[in-house]
Amino acid sequence: MKWINSSGKALGFLLPLGLLVTSCHTGNQELNQLPSVRIGSGTSVSRTGEKWNLATTLDNRSEVPALMIRLKVLDENGEMILPALYSDNYVALMPGESRNIVMSVRVEDSRGLKPAVMVSGFHVLD
């Protein structure tokens, strides 16, 4: 998908895996001009035996791409739970696009605390 700024200048191409290939010699400085976006998200958490299963749906309701969206699995105290397995890591969402990410952690690694998911990203508002 070709990516063009508001003045019609081609900034590069956004590939299906969320990779941005820029066509300008100024690096990625144009990305700093993107407006901030809010990502809608919802997470379900279930426990199966000694494993927590998490499923998060991400939704970009804005009119600009949301780039480098990252999910972190946290315990109730806000500490990252590691290791965590993810079906995808850094993702990009085009306007109107949704994506489901599935994660799992061992109950032992969560110290028995129910996990939650934090969503962050480049120009993504909390």
Secondary structure, DSSP 8 states (H G I E B T S, - for coil): -EEE-TTS-EEEEE-TTS-EEE-STTTTGGGGGS--B-EEEEEEEEEETTEEEEEEEEEE-SSS-EEEEEEEEE-TTS-B-SS-EES-SSEEE-TT-EEEEEEEEETGGGTT---EEEEEEETB--
